[in-house]
Amino acid sequence: MPTRTLTLYIDYKSPYAYLAKDLAYRLEQDTGVAIDWLPYVLDIPAYLGSAKVDANGRVLEQERNAHQWRRVKYSYMDVRREANRLGLTIRGTRKIWDSSLAGIGLLYAKRHDVLRAYNDEVFERFWKHDLDIEQPAALADILQRAGADGAGFEAFLQGEGRTALKAVQDEAEAKGVFGVPSFLLPDGDLYWGREHLPRLREMLAVA
């Protein structure tokens, strides 16, 4: 019997993707489905505006209206409630991060069979404000500790990695992906958000 597959799109700067991570691991373990983790880099300013705050939460720069601020504040209140329940730390970010390098790191980690170790450390440290995901050296160090060739990451980043990330992004959007976490079944059925995991679990259990 062929292995069942499920594609999961994530972005390391999304707290909702972080909250879905361990749930996805458990889904994989409990159902036998093979999850193909792929990066989808969110364009947050396109729908939530942009802002930059200091360590005390004071707004330094902003291009965000009152409605967008309310949505952002609610989102962090929502994810912190769930994070507290799960024993995770999620601190509000101080700017809109470019997570494309971390996404390329995900692709590199998959090629070296160290996805889970990379995934866990990047998510945890980023949301504790202990990792700059815009620094290639920091990501290479994580890859090295995970068991990959950290020294080769720079070449991958400057060459094939960016092309591969764009191809993944373009394919995701062609299939209807617009946010994370997004779960895509082989038949093209798309589910956005971790709240659909119980339904996916039911479907996979009877497949």
C-alpha positions as CSV (number, residue, x, y, z in Angstrom):
1,M,0.0,0.0,0.0
2,P,1.5,3.3,-1.0
3,T,2.3,5.9,1.7
4,R,-0.3,8.5,2.0
5,T,0.9,12.1,1.8
6,L,-0.2,15.5,3.0
7,T,1.5,18.8,2.2
8,L,1.8,21.3,4.9
9,Y,2.8,24.9,4.2
10,I,4.3,27.0,7.0
11,D,6.0,30.3,7.6
12,Y,8.3,30.7,10.6
13,K,7.0,34.2,11.3
14,S,3.5,32.9,11.7
15,P,2.6,32.0,15.4
16,Y,-0.3,30.0,14.0
17,A,2.1,27.8,12.1
18,Y,4.2,27.3,15.3
19,L,1.1,26.2,17.2
20,A,0.3,23.7,14.5
21,K,3.8,22.1,14.4
22,D,3.5,19.6,17.2
23,L,-0.1,18.8,16.2
24,A,1.1,17.9,12.7
25,Y,3.9,15.7,14.1
26,R,1.2,13.8,16.1
27,L,-1.0,13.5,13.1
28,E,1.9,12.0,11.2
29,Q,2.7,9.5,14.0
30,D,-0.9,8.5,14.7
31,T,-2.2,8.1,11.1
32,G,0.9,7.0,9.2
33,V,0.6,9.9,6.8
34,A,3.8,11.3,5.4
35,I,3.8,15.1,5.7
36,D,5.7,17.1,3.1
37,W,6.7,20.4,4.9
38,L,7.1,23.3,2.5
39,P,7.7,27.1,3.1
40,Y,5.1,29.7,2.1
41,V,6.4,33.2,2.8
42,L,3.5,35.5,3.9
43,D,3.2,39.0,2.6
44,I,1.9,40.4,5.9
45,P,1.9,44.1,5.0
46,A,-0.4,43.3,2.1
47,Y,-3.3,42.5,4.4
48,L,-2.3,43.7,7.9
49,G,-0.1,46.7,7.2
50,S,3.3,47.0,8.7
51,A,4.8,48.4,11.9
52,K,8.0,48.4,13.9
53,V,8.1,48.7,17.7
54,D,10.8,49.0,20.3
55,A,11.6,46.6,23.2
56,N,8.9,48.4,25.3
57,G,6.2,48.1,22.7
58,R,6.3,51.7,21.6
59,V,5.5,52.1,17.9
60,L,8.5,53.5,16.0
61,E,7.1,53.2,12.5
62,Q,3.7,52.2,11.1
63,E,1.6,51.8,8.0
64,R,-1.4,50.2,9.6
65,N,-4.9,51.5,10.2
66,A,-7.0,51.1,13.4
67,H,-8.8,48.0,12.0
68,Q,-5.5,46.3,11.2
69,W,-4.2,47.1,14.7
70,R,-7.2,45.5,16.3
71,R,-6.8,42.4,14.2
72,V,-3.1,42.1,15.1
73,K,-3.7,42.6,18.8
74,Y,-6.5,40.0,18.8
75,S,-4.3,37.6,16.9
76,Y,-1.5,37.7,19.6
77,M,-4.0,37.5,22.4
78,D,-5.5,34.4,20.7
79,V,-2.2,32.6,20.1
80,R,-0.8,33.4,23.6
81,R,-3.9,31.8,25.1
82,E,-3.2,28.6,23.2
83,A,0.6,28.8,23.7
84,N,0.1,29.1,27.4
85,R,-2.0,26.0,27.3
86,L,0.7,24.1,25.4
87,G,3.6,25.4,27.4
88,L,5.1,27.4,24.5
89,T,6.6,30.9,24.5
90,I,5.3,33.3,21.9
91,R,6.5,36.9,22.2
92,G,5.2,39.6,19.9
93,T,7.5,40.5,17.1
94,R,8.9,44.0,16.8
95,K,8.8,44.2,13.0
96,I,7.6,42.4,9.9
97,W,10.4,39.8,9.4
98,D,11.6,38.6,6.0
99,S,11.3,34.8,6.5
100,S,12.5,33.8,3.1
101,L,15.9,32.7,4.2
102,A,14.4,30.5,6.9
103,G,12.1,29.0,4.3
104,I,15.1,28.3,2.1
105,G,16.7,26.7,5.1
106,L,13.7,24.4,5.4
107,L,14.2,23.2,1.9
108,Y,17.9,22.7,2.6
109,A,17.1,20.8,5.8
110,K,14.8,18.5,3.9
111,R,17.5,17.6,1.4
112,H,19.8,16.7,4.3
113,D,17.1,14.8,6.3
114,V,17.3,17.1,9.3
115,L,13.9,18.8,8.9
116,R,12.5,18.1,12.3
117,A,15.6,19.3,14.2
118,Y,15.8,22.5,12.1
119,N,12.0,23.1,12.3
120,D,11.9,22.8,16.1
121,E,14.9,25.1,16.8
122,V,13.9,27.8,14.3
123,F,10.4,28.0,15.6
124,E,11.2,27.9,19.3
125,R,14.1,30.3,19.2
126,F,12.4,32.8,16.9
127,W,9.4,33.1,19.1
128,K,11.6,33.6,22.2
129,H,13.4,36.4,20.4
130,D,16.5,34.4,20.4
131,L,17.1,34.0,16.7
132,D,17.4,36.5,13.8
133,I,15.9,34.6,10.8
134,E,17.3,37.2,8.4
135,Q,20.9,36.2,9.2
136,P,22.3,33.3,7.0
137,A,25.0,32.5,9.5
138,A,22.5,31.9,12.3
139,L,20.5,29.5,10.1
140,A,23.7,27.8,8.9
141,D,24.6,27.2,12.5
142,I,21.3,25.6,13.3
143,L,21.6,23.4,10.2
144,Q,25.1,22.3,11.2
145,R,24.0,21.3,14.7
146,A,21.0,19.4,13.2
147,G,23.4,17.3,11.2
148,A,23.4,19.0,7.8
149,D,26.4,20.6,5.9
150,G,26.1,24.1,7.4
151,A,29.0,25.4,5.2
152,G,27.1,24.5,2.0
153,F,24.0,26.5,3.0
154,E,25.4,29.8,1.8
155,A,26.0,28.5,-1.7
156,F,22.5,27.0,-1.8
157,L,21.1,30.2,-0.5
158,Q,22.8,32.3,-3.2
159,G,21.9,29.9,-6.0
160,E,19.4,27.1,-6.2
161,G,17.7,27.9,-2.9
162,R,16.1,31.1,-4.0
163,T,14.9,29.6,-7.3
164,A,13.5,26.6,-5.4
165,L,11.7,28.8,-2.9
166,K,10.0,30.8,-5.7
167,A,9.0,27.6,-7.4
168,V,7.4,26.3,-4.2
169,Q,5.7,29.6,-3.6
170,D,4.3,29.9,-7.2
171,E,3.0,26.3,-7.1
172,A,1.4,26.8,-3.7
173,E,-0.5,29.9,-5.0
174,A,-1.5,28.1,-8.1
175,K,-3.1,25.5,-5.8
176,G,-5.0,28.1,-3.8
177,V,-2.7,28.6,-0.8
178,F,-2.9,32.1,0.7
179,G,-2.0,31.6,4.4
180,V,-0.4,29.2,6.9
181,P,-0.7,26.6,8.2
182,S,-2.3,25.2,5.1
183,F,-2.8,21.5,4.6
184,L,-3.1,20.2,1.0
185,L,-4.4,16.7,0.2
186,P,-3.3,14.9,-2.9
187,D,-6.7,15.4,-4.5
188,G,-6.2,19.2,-4.2
189,D,-8.5,19.7,-1.2
190,L,-7.1,22.6,0.8
191,Y,-7.5,23.3,4.6
192,W,-6.3,26.5,6.1
193,G,-5.7,26.6,9.9
194,R,-4.9,24.1,12.6
195,E,-8.6,24.0,13.6
196,H,-9.1,21.6,10.7
197,L,-6.7,19.0,12.1
198,P,-9.4,17.0,13.8
199,R,-11.3,16.7,10.5
200,L,-8.1,15.7,8.7
201,R,-7.4,13.1,11.3
202,E,-10.9,11.6,10.8
203,M,-10.4,11.5,7.0
204,L,-7.0,9.9,7.2
205,A,-8.1,7.3,9.7
206,V,-10.7,6.0,7.3
207,A,-8.6,6.4,4.1
